Structure formats: structure tokens, C-alpha cells
Amino acid sequence: MKIKITKKGAKKPIILANGDKYDGLFEVFDDKEKLILTTNCNTDPTTGYAGGEIAPGEYIYRKRVRVNGTIVYDILTKDGSNILPSVKPNPNHGGAKIIQAVQIHCGGRTWDGSHGCITIPPENWASVKQTLENSGTVQIIEKKNKDEKDENKDNA
């Protein structure tokens, strides 16, 4: 199973009262690369929180149950580390461009519930949990601006 997350890729962002946005596109594909689920997601920290933001790349996810019974999906490097690259300096790690303990989990309606995690609007969380398997791959990409050229296209 593969998750593809496109930062700022939602066609209709959900904007919360505090300014947080579910403006990412969260897509799940089965092993035959058939699209089986699409929802909005958030990919950056909540408004006013100084933290890291996961960098585009290829990762893995693993389902985990927290002590309180809440299901989350840890995002890890391919070698299993929970220390991931960040697109910006992270004051929680001395200004290094890293972020730690990033998860996919349910967000909120008054704030997105993220200190750098990938959060899903609460009304779509049950569908995400039902669809995801215990583990799989995660691809995080930046949405291309209309002006940007596809580098591979010029090299064909």
C-alpha cells in the first residue's frame, strides 16, 4: 500500500478559524497502484507553533497504538529511524533541519492538531484508518506551480 501526500495539493482547502489549513492532498493506492482513497490533509505545524516540517521524500509508515488506545501511523525513514529531514530549521532540535516523531493522525476542527505531523480532518479519519494497512510506503511531494517545468520532460 502506498500513500502519496502532495503539500498544498488540495483542490478545496479546509480553513479553520485559527488559520490552520487542511490544504494538502492525501491519496492512498493499493498494490496495483489503483487509487482507493483521497482526502485533504495538513502537512505543516499549527499556526504559531515553531517546529519542523517534513521534507519531500520517500518514507515508510507503520501502524501503532498509543497507550490511550489511539491509532497513529508513524512515518519513518526507509531504515526505520523516526528522525526525518525538515524543510526548515527546527528550534526544537537546535535549529537543525530535522523533525522527529512525525505521525499520520486525526486532526481537529478548531486547530489542525499538528506540531509537524500529517493530520487528517476528523470527518475523514475513520475512512483512512479502515483503508491503511499496518505498514506501507509514503511519498511526500511539493505541488508544482503552473510556471515550473518538468525537468524530466526537457531531458527526454
N, C-alpha and C positions, 0 to 999 in steps of 0.2 A: 504494500500500500504506500502511496506517495502523497504527501501534502505539498502543494505549491502555494506560497504566500507572496503576493505582489503588493509591496508597500505602496500606499496611495493609489491602489488599483480599483477601488470600489466605484461602481457606476453611480450609486446613490449613497454617499456617506451618511452615517447617522451621527449627528452632532448633539452632544449632551449639554446641559445647562452650564456646566463649569468650563466648557470649551473643548473638552476631550472629544476625540473623534474615532469612530469605527470606520476608518477610511481605507483600510486595506482589503484585499480580496483573498479569501481563504478557499482553496479548491482541493478536493480530495479525489484521487484517481485510484482505480483498482489495479490489480497486477497486469491487466491487459491494456492499461492506460486509458480506460474509459472514465470520463468524468462522472462521479457519483454524488457529489455534494458541493454546493457553493454557498458561502455566507460572507458577510462582512467580518472584519477583524480589526484589532488595534495592534500596532507594532512598535509604538514608542511609549515612553513614560508619561504618566498623567501630568496634566498642566501643573506647573510649579514644582515638580519633583526633579531634582538634579541627579540624573543617573545615566547609565549607558543605554545604547540602542543596538540590538543585534545587527551585525553586518550581513549583507547579502552573501550567500554561500550555500554549500551542501552540508546538511547535518542529518542526524538520526533522531528519532523520538522514541521514548519508552513510557508506557503507561505506569503510573504509580498511584497508590492510595495513601493519602496523608493520614496521620494518626486520628484525625477527626472524621475520617471516612470519605473525605472529598477526593474525587478523582482528578488527577492532573496528568499532563504528558510532559515529561522532562525533555528539553532539547539539548542534545549533546553533540560533541564533535564525533567524527567517524571512529575515533579511538576511545570514545566513552567519557571524555572529560566534560565537566559542566562549566568550564571556563571558556568563554566564547569571544570572538572578536567583536568589538563595538565600533560603530561608525564615528563615534565622537569620544573625547576624553571623558572618563568616568570618575567623578570626585570620590565615589565610594571605594575606588581602587587606586588612590593616589594620583589620579589624572591619567592613568594608563588607559589605552584603548581596548579595554576588556570589559566583559559583563559576565556575571556568574549566576547560576541557578535560574536560567530562563525556562519558563514553562508555558504550555498552552493551557489556559484555564478559563473558567467563566468570568466574565466581567460584570459590571454593574450598570445601573440606569442613571445614577447621579454622578458617577465618575467611572472611568473605564477599568478600574481595579488593577492598573498596571504600574509597576516600578521598573518596567523594561520587558515584561512578559508579553506574549501574544495572547490577547484576550478576545473572547467571543461574546457577542451580545447574549444576555441571559435567555431570551426567547429562542435562540438557536442552539444553545449548549446541549440540550438533550439529543438533538439530531447528530451533533458532532460526536458525542460520546458513543452513540449507537453505531456510528459508521466506522470510527477508527478501530484498528486492531491494537494489540498490545505493543507493537513496535512497527517501525517503518522508516521511510526517509522523508526529509523536509528540505525543500528548496526555497530559499528566500531570494527574491529579486526586487530590483527597483523598477518602478514603472518608467518606461522611456517617454520623454517628451516627444511631441509630434515632430519637432525640428531635428531630433537626434537621428543619425543614420545608423543602420545596422552594419557594424564593422565587417561582419562575415559576408554581407551582400557584395561589398566592394571587392572582396578578395576571391570571389567565386570564379 
